[in-house]
């Protein structure tokens, strides 16, 4: 297995100034802003959550019980400050439209896809992070309630996410659409990019990933030895559920390859330094660099997997969401005055 921290070290060693690109852009940026809350959360997850995920048998009954997590999270639901939330349906998929009170441009929209390993979580668990993205970007967010295991496989999750994106794009209501997601949702956002390219559909204008899962290939090389939450080997236990219909995954299982990367819009990824999925983030970063796509990878020490979504109210979570929103604003502003499509200037 590849050690994520070793990958980060080797990458820093072969870049001239650790994180500075030749044209002055910061591409891989490291953050070390740990506090007591982060320390306690990290070790609680490592000792309790990771142990449970590693030892509890993966069964159909367990997955059906996990589906109740989102219902439990919605009990006693309180309004979220600074946004209006309305239930809706787009392309036959349940969604929430989250509109910030402070709105810069209603013609910029975000499709948010929640994480949860394609087996858990939903609108209730991820409403806070979707609302935080809306407030920070000052743009409306569509939070998508896509189908998950065991009801349906990952191909169906991709189908639902892509269907929502296509209908929003075809509606003409938005000039720019950003795709965003955490963990498994980051994979769905990447598959939207891939599917658009293969179908000749105008792709997203920016990509935001919070600890995105980007590679579902069974041969993916990762280590979760130092990950506070994810025993990455458990993904293979879930593969029979992932491969269920009614829709199958089309295109590559690995979205970090050069063919998919060439279709990517400008991308910003936030990841924890020693989590298993840091490998995915750095693999995509390398492919985006080869394709000349502007990207930023923010690597945070002492944080848990998908911390902007897991603890969006923490200092580090708020900061990471603000950084991602700032990247998107700069990207869209640049695109408005530049026809380069977000590609790095190689002149």
N, C-alpha and C positions, 0 to 999 in steps of 0.2 A: 504493500500500500504506500501511496505517496503521502508524506507528512506535510500538511498545509503550511505550517510555519516555515518549513524548509523551502517550500516553493516561494513564499514571500521573501525569504532571505536571498535566495538565488536570483530572484527577479531584481531585487534592490542592488545586488552586486553587479548585475550586467547593465544597469542603467547608469548613465554618466553622473547624474546627481540624485540618485535614489528614486525620486518621483518626478523630476522635471523633464518634460519632453523638449526636443530640439527647438520647437517654435515658442517655448516659454509657457506652454500650457501645463498645468498640473494634472497628471493622469491617474497615478496611483497615490492616494493621499492617506497617510496613517494618522490615527487619532488615539490619544491615550488620556482620556478624561474620566477615569474611573472614580467612583465615590463609594461611600459605605453601602448605600442602597444597591449599587451594582454588584459589589462584592458578595453581599448576603444573597441576592437573587441568583447570582451565578452558582454559588455552592448549594443552595437549596435545590435548584434545577438539577445539578449534577448528582446530588445524593438521592433525591426522591424521584423527580420526573424521569430522568434517564434510566434509573433502575427499573421503574415500572414499565417503561417502553421496551426495555430489553427483556424483561422476564414474563410479562403477561402474554399468554398465547393469542395468536392472531386467528380469530374465528369470525364467522359470519355474524354470530350473535353479538360479539364484542363490537363489531363495526356498526351494527344497528343501534346498540346502546350509545355509541359515541355520537351518533346523529342527534341524540337528545342534548348534547352539550350546548348547541346553539340555542335551543329552546330555553334551557336553564339560564343562559346568559341574558336572555331577553326578559326574564321575570323582573317585575318592578322597574321596567324601562323608564328612564328619565330623559327629558329633553337634553340635547347636547347644545351647549352654548355656541352662538355665532353662526349657526346653520339652521336651515329648514330641511326636514326629511319627509319625503312623500313616497309611498309605495306605488309601484307601477309595473308594467310588463312590456318588454321589448322583444320582438321576434319570438314570442311565446315563452320567454324566460323571465321569472320574477326578478325584479331589481328594486333598488331604492335610489331615488334621485335626491342627492344631497347638494343643496344650494347655499353657498355662504352669504351672509348678510352683506359683507363687503365684497362686491363683485367687480372685477376689473373689466373683463370681456366675456360676455355670455356666449360668444362664438368659439371659445376655447373650452373643450370638454375633456374629461378624464374617465376612462373605463378602469375601475378598480376591481381586482380579482383577489379574493382572500386566500390565505394559506390554510394548512391543516392536513397535508399529506394526501389530499383527495379523499379523505375519510371523515373529517370532522370540521367544525367551525362553520361560519356562515355570516349572514348580515348582522346578526346581533353581536357576535364576538368581534367583528371587524368594523363595526360602525364608528368607533372612536378614531381608528387610524384613517379611515376613509374621510371622516369629517375633518381631521387634522390636515390631510392633504388638500381638501377643499379650501379651508381657511388660509393655509399658507400660500397656495397658488392663486387664491381668490378667483376660483373657477369652479363650475359645477362638476360634480362627480357622480357617475353611475356605478353603484355598488352591486355586483352581479351575484345572484344566488344560483349558480350553476349546479347541475346534477353531479353527485359524487357516488363513490363506492359505499355500500355494496349495491345500491340501486343501479348504478351504471359505471362503466369503466372510464379511464382517462380520455379516451377518444371522444366520449360523449361530453365530458367537461370541456374539452377543446371546442367541440361543435357548438355548445351553448355560448361560450365566450366569444367565439368568432361570429356567431349569428348576431349577437348584440352589437358587436363592433360594426359589422356590415350594415346593419339597419341604421345605426347612428350616422355612419358615413354617407349612406344613400339618402338620408333625410334632408341633407343640405342645411341642417341647423347649426353645423359647426364648420369653421374654417380650418381648425386644427384639433386633432384628437390625440391625446396622450394615453398610452397603455401603462398600467402600473399594477404591481402585485407583490406579495410577500410569499416566500417559500414556494409551495406548489402553485400559487397564483402567479409567481414570476415565470413559471414554465408556460402557463396558459398565455400570458402576455407575449412571450417569445414565439409561441406557436401561431399567434395571430399575425406576427410579422412574417413568419414563414409561409403561412397559408395565403396571405395577401400577395406575396411575391409569386407564388405558384399559380394563383388565380387571376393575376393581372389587376387586382384591386388596389387602389391607392392605400399605401400603408400608413401606419401611425407616424406622427410627427416627432415623438420622443418616447423613450422607454425608461421606466423607473422600476428598479428591482430592490426589494429589501430582503437580503439573504435568499435570492432566487434559486430554486432548483432549476437547472438548465440542461441536465443530461439524464435521461432515463434509460440509456443503453445499459444492458446488464453487465457489460465489461468496464463500466466507468470506474476509474481508480481514485478512491478517496479514503481518508482515514477519519474516524470519529473518536479516536482515542482521547483527544483533548476537548472534544465538543461537550458543552455543558448539558445539552439536551438530546441530541439525535444519535441513536445507535444506528448508523447508516446501513448496516447489514440487514436491518429489518425491512428495508424497501423490497428486498427480494421475496420476503414472506408475503408482501402485499401484491406482488406481480400478477398472480392469478386473478385477483380482483381488478387490478388496473387494466387487464386485457379483456374484460367483459365488454359487451356491446351496450346499446345497439349500434353505436358508431365506433369504428376503429381509428386509431391514430394513423394519419397519413403523413408522408414525409419522414425525415430523419428523427430518431428518438433523441439524438444529441443536437441541441440548438447552438452549440458553441463552435461548430465547424465553419470553415470558410464560406461555404455556399450559403448558409443561413445568415452569417454575419454580414455578408455583402449587401443583404437586403435591409439591415437594421437602420433605424434612425439614430440620431444622437442618443446616447444611453448613459444613465447614472445608476450605479449600484452601490448599496450600502451593505456591508457584511461584517461579521465578527471575525477577529483575527484568527482564532484557532478552531473555528467551527468547520465541520466537514465540507460545507458548500463553498468555502473560500476558494477551493479548487475550480469550481464551476465559474465563479466570478472572474478569476484570473485567466482561465482558458478563453472566456468570451472576450476579455480585455485584449489578449494577444491577437485574436482573430479580428476584432474591430480595428486594432492598430494596423494590421496587414491590409485591411480593406479601406483604410483612410477615413474611418468613421470616428467623429469626435466622441470621446467617452471619458468618464471619471469613475474610478473605483475608490470608495471610501472604506478603509479597513480600520475597525475599532477594536482596541484592546479591552479585555475584561468584560465583554458583553455576551449575552446569550443569542442564540439563533433568532433571527427576525425580530430583534429587540424594538425597532420602531413600531412594529405592529403589536408585539406582546406587551410592551410597557410604553405606549405613546405619550403618557404624561410625565415620564422621567426626563431629567435634564438631557441625557444623551439621546433619548428617543425624539424629543422635541427638536433638538439640534440637527439630528440626521434628516428629519422630515423637512426642516427649513432649508438645509443644504440642497436636498433633492429639488425642492420647489424653485430655489434660486437657479439651479442648473437649467430647469425647464424654461423659466422665464428668459434666461439669456439665449437659450437655443431658439425659442420661438421669435424673439426679437431679432436675432441674427438671420433667421430664415426669411423674415419679412423684408429685410433689406439686402438679401444675398441669395442668389439662385444656385448656390453650390450644394444644396440639399443636406447641409450639416456635415459634409466631408471636410476633413482637415486640409488646410492649405499646404500643398506639397511643393509649391513653387520655390 
